């Protein structure tokens, strides 16, 4: 089948992680909806075809009759996105009472108005358990009421080339019969699971409170080379200004270690169970959050340096390329990065949809990108030697629901 222009809208777009992935897979963004002003500016800054003024703000203020006009009357192939995930946390809202849980109704409204062939609804795993599962049942029923069949899957980002062990719920809704194989069976099966230093190992050392704007070494892995690209100026590689007591405390923690290694006289008096812990240099990071620079709130200490992650390191572990610019103060930038869908995950979802839903054969460029995504942990010279032997993603015929 000849290539077609696949157009989509991104709801709850954030800084554009999911969109970046879909764009890399060949989709064209027609419209975006995002209420956070800094995230709006980040989304627009990285896209020549978008102005901040063209992005819709509060989705709750859009009348259903305005939706077609907002997308310029274009035929839409895909509605993508995911409402704010905090409301689906079993800790924050076990009974589903958080008002953010009901923003999904606006997502349904846009799908109903635009009638795309498919929709991608992304969120945290906790969504399936909110209110003893009744909330997610309501989501599925809402899609069914507008003629869409839902296939939910929980995926792990590291299975898609992301150097991060991030578990997400991917809900795919289809206007026609679902494809024979699911996104869960379309994992990249990386040559080796990418670890933290595979993603950030070429970034220069930076001390607490310092910022570095120049690279001082060349990329060593495929992942580092891909994310750096031809970028020349390093941005947001700025460490939090930890006090001397914090630096002394975390200096006792080994690569991949935790707070139990801190001497008794220096032990912190509070903190979450996973706080004051170093990331393991050879394993994927835990889920990157807005607390990526705050050792007292997350497992986010650099494997070797005595500090939390910089925003650029967090962006790398989310698979944002270094050319991607974020707008706002550091607190806002960390939040935008932590809330984003990893672009690599979004890209693979795009390739899956092209083949399974829109009956498009992957191009040579697509195949080369998949080789790259599968090979992130490989040294560059090994990748060049093995390039032709590296195939595409696995496929399995299954429509099994989540465990």
N, C-alpha and C positions, 0 to 999 in steps of 0.2 A: 504494500500500500504506500502511495506517495506521502511524503511528509506534509503535515498540516500545521497551521499555527494553533497551538493549544493555549487558550486564554484562561486566566484564573483571576479571582479576587482573593485577597488575604484579609481575613477578619481577625481582630485582636492581634495585629501584625507585629507589635513590639518594634524592636530595632531592625527586624527583617531577616532573622535567621532562616525560617522556613522558606521565605521568598527567595533568599539567595540560593538555597539548595534547588528549588524548583526552577529558577532561572538558569542555573548551571546545567540542568537537565533539559533545557530547551523550551520551557514554558514562558509565556509572556504575561507579566502583571498588568492588569487593566485598572484595578482600583485597590486601595488599601483603607482599612479602618483601624484607628488606634487613638485612644484617648490621652495617653501620656504625651505631653508636648515635646520633651526631650527625645523620646523614642520616635515621634513623628519626624523630627529634624534629622535624626540619625538615618531613618529609612530613606528620606528624600536626598540626603547628602550623598548617599552611595548609589543613586540612580539618576541618570541623566534625564529620564522621561518623567520624573516626578518633581513637583513643587510641593512644599509643605502645605500651601493653601488648598491643594487638590486632595489631600488626605482627609477623609471623614473622621471627626473626633469621636464624640459619644454615640455609640451605636443605638442607644436607647432613644435618641432624639430623631432618628430616621424613620419616617413614615414608610410603610411598605410600598406605597405608590411612587415613592421617590427613587427606589432602588434601581430600576431600569435606566432612569435618567442619569444617575450617578455613574453607571458603567458605560455611558454613552450609547446605550442601545445595542451594545455588542453582544454577540452570542458567547456565552460563558461555558467553558468546558469543565471547569473545576472550581469549587468553593473550598478554600482551605483555611485553617486557623485553629484556634482553641481559646476559650475564655480564660481569664485569670485562674490559675490553678490553686491558689491558697484556700479557696472555699471548699475544695474537695479533700483537704487533708483530714485524715481521721482524728488527728489531734485537735485541729482547730474547729472542725465542724462535723462531729460524728453523726449528728442527726440530720444533716443537710440544711440546717437553718440559716447558714450564711447566705446573704442575699446575692453574693457573686455566683452561687450555684445556679441561679436562674438566668444568667446571661446567655446560656446555651439556647434559650428560646428565640433569641434574635438571630443566632446562627441558623437555626431551622427556618426562620422567616426568610432569610436571604436565599437559602437553598430552594425554598418553595417558589419564590419569585423568579429566580434565574434558571431553574430547572437544568442544572448541569448534569452531565452523564455520571459524575462522581463527586463526592465530597470527602475531605480529609479532616477529621476532628481529633486533635491531639491534646493529651492531658496527662496528669499524674496517675499512677496506678490506683491511688486512693479513691478515685472517682467511682470505681466499681463497687466499693464497699460503703460509700456514703449512704446513711440511713438504711443500713442492712441490705444494700443493693437495690433498694426501691428507686433511688434517684436514677441509677443507670438504666433500670428498666423503663423509666419514664423517657429517657433519652431515646432508647430504641423504639418505643411506641410512637414518639413524636416523629421520628424518621419514617416509620411505617405508615403513619397517617398521611404523609405527603407522597407516598409511593416509593420509598427507598428501603432497600434491605441492608442491614448493618452487619459488618463483619469486624468484631473487635479482636485486637491482638496486643499483648504486652511484649515489647521488644527491648533489647539491651543495646545501648548505643555503640558499645565496643564491637558488637557483631557487624556493625556497618562502617568500621574504619575509624571510629571516634576514640581518642585516647582517654576515655571516660566511661566508668561503669554506671551509666544512667539508665534507669528503667522507666519506660514511658508507655502509656496506653495510646495506641494508634487505632482510631475508629475510622473504618472506611465504609462509606455508604454508597450504594450503587442503585441507579435508577432502573437498570436492567438486571438480569441474573448475574450474581457475583462471578468473578473469574474462577477458573479451575484451581489456580494456586494463589495462596494468600501472601501478604507481605512478610509474614513470619517465615514462609518458606523461600523468601527471596534474599536471605541474608548474604552478605558479601563473602562470608567465610574467609576473613583476612589470612594472609600467608602466616603471619604471627600477630597475636593480639597486641595492638600498639600500647606502649606504656607512657608514663608521664614525660620522661626525658626524650622519648622519640618525638614528642610534640614540641617541647620547649628547650631542648638541650643546646640549641644554637643561640639562644638569647643571652645577652651579656649579663654578667653578675651585677647586682644592684643591692646596696645596703639599705637598712631601714631609713625611711625618710628621703631616699635619693631617687632621682629620675635619670634614666639613660636614654639618649635619642639616636645613638649610632650603633650599628652592628659591629662586632669585633671578631667574628668568625664566620665561616661559610657553613651552609646547611650540610648535615651529614646523612640524614635520613630522607626518604621520599616525602614523608609527611612534612618535615621542616621545609624542604624545597618547595613543595606545593603551596604551603601557607605563606611563605615569604614572597614567592613569586619574584617580580622585578622591583619590589618595593625598596626604596632607598632610605627613607626617614622612619625611624622607629617611634611610635607614639604610644602613649599611656602605659609605658613600662616604668611605672612609678610605684615604689613600695610604701606601705603604711609606715608612719613614724613611730615604731614601737619604742617604749621607754627601756632603760637599761635593765630593769628587773625582768621585763618580758624576754629580752634578748638572752639574758643569763639563763632564764628558766628553760627556754626552748633549745638552747645550745647543747643541753644534755640528752636530747632525743635523737636517736639514730635514724637512718634512712628507713622509712616505713614504720618507725616506732611510735609509741604513745606516751601519755602522761605518767605512766608507771615508772618510766626511766628518770623522771625528775627527782632529785634528792628531796628527802622529807622536808627539810627546812625551807625548800623553795616551792613546795607544792601549792598550786592555786587553791583558793578556798571555795571556788565555785566553777561552773562551766558545765556544758553538756557532756554526755558520755563519750562522744567522739571528738571533743575539743582537745586542744593542745596535743595534736597528733600530726606527724609528718606523712606526706604522701610517699608512697613507695615508688622509687625511681623507675622500676621495671614493670610496674603494673598500671592499668588504667586508673585515673583519678576517681575518687568518689564523685557524686553529683556536684557540679560546680554551682554555687549559689551566690547570692549577693553578699554573703559573708566571706568571700574568697580571700580577703586580706586580713581577717580577724581570727587569730588562732584560738581565742576564747570561745568562739561560737561555732567552729567547724573544723573538720580535718582539712586543713588548707596550708600547712607549713611546707615550704619548698623542701624537696628531698635533701638538699645539702646546705642551703643558705638559711641563716637564722632570721626568717621573716615569713609573713604570709605571702600569698601569690600577688603579683601585680595584675592590674586589669588586662594587660596584653597577654600575660600567661594564661589567665582565665579564658580570654577570647580564643587563644590557640587551642586550649583543651576542649573548647566548644567547637572547634574547627572553623572559626572566622579567620579569613586571611588577614595578613598584616596591613593590607591596603584599606581594610574596612575601618571607617572613621566613626567614632561615637561622640555624640554631642551632649554636653552637660557637665556638671561637677562629678567628682570621683564617685560619690555615693550613688548618683543617678546612673553613671556608666556601669558600675558594678551590678546594679539591679538589672539594667538592660541586658547585660551579658548573661547573668545568672538565670533570667527568665526566658531566654531564647531557646528555640529548637536548634539543636546542632545542625549547621548547614549540610554536613555530609549526610546525616540521616534524611534530611529533606530532599537531597539530591537523589539518593537511592529510591525513595518513595516516588520521585518523579520518573525515574527509569522504569520502575515497576508499573506505574500507571500507563506510561506510553505503550509498553508491550501488552499488558494484560487487559487494559480497558479500551485504549484508543487504537489498538491493532497496528501500532507503528513498529517497524523494525529499528533496532538501535543502530545509529550511524557509526562509522569508524571512529569519529571523535568521541561518541558515547562509550564505545568499547575501550578506548584508550583511557578515558576518565575512570572507568570501573577498574581497570588494571592499577591505576594510581591509588584509588581508594582502598583497594585490597592490599596494597604493598607498603603502606605508610611506615611500618616499622623497619623495613629493609634499608640497609646502607645503599646509597645511590648507585655505587658500582655494581652491587649484586643485582639490583633491580634492572639495570641496563643489560646485564648478562642473561637474565631470566625472562625479560619482558615478553617475548613471543610465546613462552610456555604458560603464561598466566592468563587464565580464562575469565569468564564472567561469574555472576552470582549463582548460587545454588537455587534450584527450584524444586518444590515438593507439592504434590497435588493433595491439598488438605484445606478444609475449611473449619478445622477444630477451633473452638472458642478458647478463651483464656482458661488456664488452670484454676 
